[in-house]
Amino acid sequence: MISKGYKPVQPWDITTARYEKVNILDAFEQTVPSLSVSGVQSFTTDVFAKETNTEKIFVLGQTPSAIHAYDVTDLATSYLDPPSGTYSLSGLTNAPSSFYFKSDGLVMFLLDSGQELHEFSLSTAWDVATLSFVRTISTAASSEGDLWGLQFRPDGTAFYFTGTQSNAVWEFHLSTAWDITTASYIQNFNINAQETQATGLAFSSDGAVMFVSGISNDSIWRYNLSVPWDVSSAVVDQSVNVEAQEFQPMGMYLTEDGARLFQVGFIYDNIEIYNMTSAVHIDPDSPTAQGVVLSNDGTKMVITNPNLEFYTLSTPWDLLTATNSGGSAYSNVDNQNTSFKPDGLQHYVAAHDGNVRTYTSGTAFTAGTLTRITSFGGDSIHTIQWNSDGTRCYVGFGGSPTYGIKEYNCSTAYNTATATYSREIYLGSIEAVILSFVIKPDGTKLYIQGQGRVQELDFGTPWDITTLSYLQKFTFPYDDYKGIYISPDGLRLFVVRGKTLTEYFVDRFDLGP
């Protein structure tokens, strides 16, 4: 797939990595720090982002009653430059609650917490300093007296809002697209069972999913719409509590691709940024995860945490279909990362005690019995990987600043007991702390995971670590990601953080240097 502004599929090219597009709250993860607007805006009520690379974010608030525009070059920072543009609303309303921009950036709609919807034009697209008031219509037909969460259908034929009094989502249709004077009330959907003080509203770009936030439960609720854009067809699906991020969550904005959600709040005056990823949450009673590996067909998965948790995926590669199939095994506080023999009947666990433990099982990708313990020179080790026929193994070793990889020859394939030292390379000049690594199946690329990033290196000669050279990198939003795994086709990257496993597609956003 090739879309404007995006790269086509590039297997094994980490600069094209992106979060998988899945609009589900089970996958909610705050993987980008909050962006503070404190000192510029308080009692923040809504947020909107310009879609192209999210290089401009707009914030609405009541103290002062104004819209601020921020130019953003890096979302992975908690610092915002001063606003690049501001428009005061004090002459119109002191209680602005929500706003929405038409996709061309030349029209903006503003909701106040009374019963009015205002329209503005912009003489320069996306420049709030050029806002000019056009007209106002009444929304009294809704019987909602405290309006929040304005959203428009992308084609301009409908708008929606919620509120803190009616406990409902209200739907209006426009007989002429984007002309609010042609609006007529259609229907509402009661959300009282989930939220009694709704403050935020968002829809997926196809209208099949609706999100509602509110301050009575400090949560975001997801609804599925069997008829897109028809709120009467909504059925509640799930929710996530965001109290830890914002005690009174207000407006939110969901990007067109559904990969990222922005939310502001009344109390902390931050922009919270969540990534809507395909993720599986590891057993909350388990320790923090260290590594992940999947079978070549994507139907089995093992999390090292530092126990080994065995999972079965009913749909290959779909983390949301993963179920624990084998419980915990091999409790060892030193366990780091696991690799498998291609047939799944043996697996190898690297540990900080300098040993690799080999386990053999009668059924592929299930817990097995300890076969052997092999010491690799007394170094602290974190990863073991094999070449395509099992006659070489590669062991990640060391501690700062002496992180590196040792290469061993195995006279018997996939048997660590027959491993003899061949050579080694130190990688401290490229990555100060190495947590895991992956080798492309043909031996032409190495991916080393450091603190908050994956670095890609080329083998000048396949499988020869002495011929490695740096190529490029991919940066994660946080530094505390642990083990990585890349699918055999090079299109999916999996990484663990805490008790969450997240998937990236290596095919779209160019996040390289």
Secondary structure as UniProt FT lines:
FT   TURN            4..5
FT   TURN            11..12
FT   HELIX           14..16
FT   STRAND          17..19
FT   HELIX           25..27
FT   STRAND          28..36
FT   TURN            38..40
FT   STRAND          42..49
FT   HELIX           52..54
FT   STRAND          56..63
FT   STRAND          65..71
FT   STRAND          85..88
FT   TURN            90..92
FT   STRAND          96..101
FT   TURN            103..104
FT   STRAND          107..112
FT   STRAND          116..122
FT   TURN            125..126
FT   HELIX           128..130
FT   STRAND          131..138
FT   HELIX           140..142
FT   STRAND          147..152
FT   TURN            154..155
FT   STRAND          158..163
FT   STRAND          168..174
FT   TURN            177..178
FT   HELIX           180..182
FT   STRAND          183..190
FT   TURN            192..194
FT   STRAND          198..203
FT   TURN            205..206
FT   STRAND          209..214
FT   TURN            215..218
FT   STRAND          219..225
FT   TURN            228..229
FT   HELIX           231..233
FT   STRAND          234..241
FT   TURN            243..245
FT   STRAND          249..254
FT   TURN            256..257
FT   STRAND          260..265
FT   TURN            266..268
FT   STRAND          270..276
FT   STRAND          279..281
FT   TURN            284..285
FT   STRAND          291..294
FT   TURN            296..297
FT   STRAND          300..304
FT   STRAND          308..313
FT   TURN            316..317
FT   HELIX           319..321
FT   STRAND          322..329
FT   TURN            333..334
FT   STRAND          335..340
FT   TURN            342..343
FT   STRAND          346..351
FT   TURN            352..353
FT   STRAND          355..360
FT   TURN            364..365
FT   STRAND          369..375
FT   TURN            377..378
FT   STRAND          381..386
FT   TURN            388..389
FT   STRAND          392..397
FT   TURN            400..401
FT   STRAND          404..410
FT   TURN            413..414
FT   HELIX           416..418
FT   STRAND          419..426
FT   TURN            428..430
FT   STRAND          436..439
FT   TURN            441..442
FT   STRAND          445..449
FT   STRAND          453..459
FT   TURN            462..463
FT   HELIX           465..467
FT   STRAND          468..475
FT   STRAND          484..486
FT   TURN            488..489
FT   STRAND          492..497
FT   TURN            498..499
FT   STRAND          500..506
//
